[in-house]
Amino acid sequence: MLIHVVKSKIHRVKVTGADLNYIGSITIDEDLLDAANIVEGEKVQIVNNNNGERLETYAIPGPRGSGEITLNGAAARKVAPGDILILITYGLMTREDAKNFKPSLVFPNTDNLLV
């Protein structure tokens, strides 16, 4: 049996933009994607600490070192610039593998940059 396990988490990033007229997704500074071991196109769960919204979309890279966190398409209606988010990805693995697995946890500063 396979179980869902937290693979990556970017904890407490600030929304820098919301673009309703984009096809969809979340744009994330590529430095943060690399640190969290998230790949382009990977499904991301978004938890909005400001309004309690939870949604899923996919990751696209933003410019390195920019701190960009932009919700695109319909997801833009679920956030406001300045909202604080937790971004989570999950992996499927056996129970035995999950016991030894260590997720990639990233805690950026208040400008969404690695410290």
Phi and psi in degrees as GROMACS dihedral restraints (atoms count N, CA, C in turn):
[ dihedral_restraints ]
;  ai    aj    ak    al  type     phi  dphi    fc
    3     4     5     6     1  -104.0    20    10
    4     5     6     7     1   145.4    20    10
    6     7     8     9     1  -124.7    20    10
    7     8     9    10     1   153.6    20    10
    9    10    11    12     1   -83.0    20    10
   10    11    12    13     1   130.2    20    10
   12    13    14    15     1  -132.9    20    10
   13    14    15    16     1   143.0    20    10
   15    16    17    18     1   -58.7    20    10
   16    17    18    19     1   123.4    20    10
   18    19    20    21     1   -97.6    20    10
   19    20    21    22     1   -41.0    20    10
   21    22    23    24     1  -147.0    20    10
   22    23    24    25     1   150.0    20    10
   24    25    26    27     1  -148.7    20    10
   25    26    27    28     1   130.2    20    10
   27    28    29    30     1  -109.7    20    10
   28    29    30    31     1   112.0    20    10
   30    31    32    33     1   -97.2    20    10
   31    32    33    34     1   121.8    20    10
   33    34    35    36     1    62.8    20    10
   34    35    36    37     1    67.2    20    10
   36    37    38    39     1  -102.2    20    10
   37    38    39    40     1   153.7    20    10
   39    40    41    42     1   -99.5    20    10
   40    41    42    43     1   133.3    20    10
   42    43    44    45     1   -65.9    20    10
   43    44    45    46     1   127.1    20    10
   45    46    47    48     1  -103.3    20    10
   46    47    48    49     1   -15.8    20    10
   48    49    50    51     1  -164.5    20    10
   49    50    51    52     1   160.1    20    10
   51    52    53    54     1  -142.9    20    10
   52    53    54    55     1   116.1    20    10
   54    55    56    57     1  -118.6    20    10
   55    56    57    58     1    92.5    20    10
   57    58    59    60     1   -61.0    20    10
   58    59    60    61     1   -31.0    20    10
   60    61    62    63     1   -90.2    20    10
   61    62    63    64     1    20.4    20    10
   63    64    65    66     1  -101.4    20    10
   64    65    66    67     1   158.1    20    10
   66    67    68    69     1   -58.6    20    10
   67    68    69    70     1   -39.9    20    10
   69    70    71    72     1   152.4    20    10
   70    71    72    73     1   165.7    20    10
   72    73    74    75     1   113.9    20    10
   73    74    75    76     1  -176.6    20    10
   75    76    77    78     1  -126.5    20    10
   76    77    78    79     1   127.3    20    10
   78    79    80    81     1   -89.9    20    10
   79    80    81    82     1   125.4    20    10
   81    82    83    84     1  -128.1    20    10
   82    83    84    85     1   130.5    20    10
   84    85    86    87     1   -42.1    20    10
   85    86    87    88     1   126.8    20    10
   87    88    89    90     1   -60.9    20    10
   88    89    90    91     1   -28.4    20    10
   90    91    92    93     1   -61.7    20    10
   91    92    93    94     1   -40.9    20    10
   93    94    95    96     1   -67.9    20    10
   94    95    96    97     1   -41.0    20    10
   96    97    98    99     1   -58.3    20    10
   97    98    99   100     1   -47.3    20    10
   99   100   101   102     1   -62.4    20    10
  100   101   102   103     1   -45.5    20    10
  102   103   104   105     1   -62.5    20    10
  103   104   105   106     1   -33.4    20    10
  105   106   107   108     1   -93.0    20    10
  106   107   108   109     1     0.6    20    10
  108   109   110   111     1    60.7    20    10
  109   110   111   112     1    41.5    20    10
  111   112   113   114     1  -106.9    20    10
  112   113   114   115     1   133.1    20    10
  114   115   116   117     1  -103.0    20    10
  115   116   117   118     1   154.9    20    10
  117   118   119   120     1   -54.5    20    10
  118   119   120   121     1   131.3    20    10
  120   121   122   123     1    89.4    20    10
  121   122   123   124     1    -8.0    20    10
  123   124   125   126     1   -70.1    20    10
  124   125   126   127     1   141.7    20    10
  126   127   128   129     1   -67.3    20    10
  127   128   129   130     1   134.5    20    10
  129   130   131   132     1  -127.2    20    10
  130   131   132   133     1   130.5    20    10
  132   133   134   135     1   -89.7    20    10
  133   134   135   136     1   134.4    20    10
  135   136   137   138     1  -116.2    20    10
  136   137   138   139     1   125.5    20    10
  138   139   140   141     1  -114.7    20    10
  139   140   141   142     1   119.7    20    10
  141   142   143   144     1   -95.1    20    10
  142   143   144   145     1   112.4    20    10
  144   145   146   147     1   -69.7    20    10
  145   146   147   148     1   -20.4    20    10
  147   148   149   150     1   -80.9    20    10
  148   149   150   151     1   -35.7    20    10
  150   151   152   153     1  -127.1    20    10
  151   152   153   154     1     1.4    20    10
  153   154   155   156     1    81.0    20    10
  154   155   156   157     1    -0.7    20    10
  156   157   158   159     1   -64.0    20    10
  157   158   159   160     1   143.6    20    10
  159   160   161   162     1  -130.3    20    10
  160   161   162   163     1   134.9    20    10
  162   163   164   165     1  -153.0    20    10
  163   164   165   166     1   167.4    20    10
  165   166   167   168     1  -125.7    20    10
  166   167   168   169     1   144.0    20    10
  168   169   170   171     1  -154.8    20    10
  169   170   171   172     1  -160.9    20    10
  171   172   173   174     1  -126.6    20    10
  172   173   174   175     1   154.7    20    10
  174   175   176   177     1   -86.7    20    10
  175   176   177   178     1   138.7    20    10
  177   178   179   180     1  -129.1    20    10
  178   179   180   181     1   145.0    20    10
  180   181   182   183     1   -75.0    20    10
  181   182   183   184     1   139.2    20    10
  183   184   185   186     1  -106.0    20    10
  184   185   186   187     1   172.9    20    10
  186   187   188   189     1   -57.3    20    10
  187   188   189   190     1   136.4    20    10
  189   190   191   192     1   -60.9    20    10
  190   191   192   193     1   137.7    20    10
  192   193   194   195     1    73.6    20    10
  193   194   195   196     1     7.7    20    10
  195   196   197   198     1   -86.7    20    10
  196   197   198   199     1   -23.8    20    10
  198   199   200   201     1    73.1    20    10
  199   200   201   202     1    12.0    20    10
  201   202   203   204     1   -66.8    20    10
  202   203   204   205     1   131.0    20    10
  204   205   206   207     1  -137.8    20    10
  205   206   207   208     1    96.7    20    10
  207   208   209   210     1  -119.8    20    10
  208   209   210   211     1   126.5    20    10
  210   211   212   213     1   -89.2    20    10
  211   212   213   214     1   131.8    20    10
  213   214   215   216     1  -117.1    20    10
  214   215   216   217     1   154.8    20    10
  216   217   218   219     1    66.7    20    10
  217   218   219   220     1  -148.2    20    10
  219   220   221   222     1   -56.7    20    10
  220   221   222   223     1   -30.9    20    10
  222   223   224   225     1   -61.3    20    10
  223   224   225   226     1   -23.1    20    10
  225   226   227   228     1   -61.3    20    10
  226   227   228   229     1   -24.1    20    10
  228   229   230   231     1   -75.9    20    10
  229   230   231   232     1   -11.2    20    10
  231   232   233   234     1   -97.3    20    10
  232   233   234   235     1    -2.1    20    10
  234   235   236   237     1  -138.4    20    10
  235   236   237   238     1   167.1    20    10
  237   238   239   240     1  -134.2    20    10
  238   239   240   241     1   144.9    20    10
  240   241   242   243     1   -51.5    20    10
  241   242   243   244     1   133.8    20    10
  243   244   245   246     1   100.2    20    10
  244   245   246   247     1   -18.8    20    10
  246   247   248   249     1   -60.5    20    10
  247   248   249   250     1   149.8    20    10
  249   250   251   252     1  -101.9    20    10
  250   251   252   253     1   127.7    20    10
  252   253   254   255     1  -119.2    20    10
  253   254   255   256     1   156.0    20    10
  255   256   257   258     1  -117.3    20    10
  256   257   258   259     1   127.9    20    10
  258   259   260   261     1  -109.6    20    10
  259   260   261   262     1   126.9    20    10
  261   262   263   264     1  -131.7    20    10
  262   263   264   265     1   137.3    20    10
  264   265   266   267     1  -120.3    20    10
  265   266   267   268     1   157.7    20    10
  267   268   269   270     1  -128.0    20    10
  268   269   270   271     1   152.8    20    10
  270   271   272   273     1  -123.7    20    10
  271   272   273   274     1   156.0    20    10
  273   274   275   276     1   -99.4    20    10
  274   275   276   277     1   129.5    20    10
  276   277   278   279     1  -154.9    20    10
  277   278   279   280     1   166.1    20    10
  279   280   281   282     1   -70.8    20    10
  280   281   282   283     1   159.0    20    10
  282   283   284   285     1   -58.2    20    10
  283   284   285   286     1   -39.7    20    10
  285   286   287   288     1   -65.8    20    10
  286   287   288   289     1   -44.7    20    10
  288   289   290   291     1   -63.1    20    10
  289   290   291   292     1   -38.4    20    10
  291   292   293   294     1   -63.6    20    10
  292   293   294   295     1   -30.7    20    10
  294   295   296   297     1   -63.2    20    10
  295   296   297   298     1   -28.3    20    10
  297   298   299   300     1  -107.6    20    10
  298   299   300   301     1    -4.9    20    10
  300   301   302   303     1   -74.8    20    10
  301   302   303   304     1   139.0    20    10
  303   304   305   306     1  -117.9    20    10
  304   305   306   307     1   116.1    20    10
  306   307   308   309     1   -70.9    20    10
  307   308   309   310     1   160.6    20    10
  309   310   311   312     1   -88.3    20    10
  310   311   312   313     1   112.8    20    10
  312   313   314   315     1  -111.7    20    10
  313   314   315   316     1   127.0    20    10
  315   316   317   318     1  -122.1    20    10
  316   317   318   319     1   132.2    20    10
  318   319   320   321     1  -124.5    20    10
  319   320   321   322     1    82.5    20    10
  321   322   323   324     1   -70.3    20    10
  322   323   324   325     1   166.7    20    10
  324   325   326   327     1   -79.1    20    10
  325   326   327   328     1  -175.4    20    10
  327   328   329   330     1   -69.3    20    10
  328   329   330   331     1    -9.9    20    10
  330   331   332   333     1  -100.6    20    10
  331   332   333   334     1    13.8    20    10
  333   334   335   336     1    65.1    20    10
  334   335   336   337     1    27.7    20    10
  336   337   338   339     1  -111.3    20    10
  337   338   339   340     1   152.0    20    10
  339   340   341   342     1   -69.2    20    10
  340   341   342   343     1   143.2    20    10
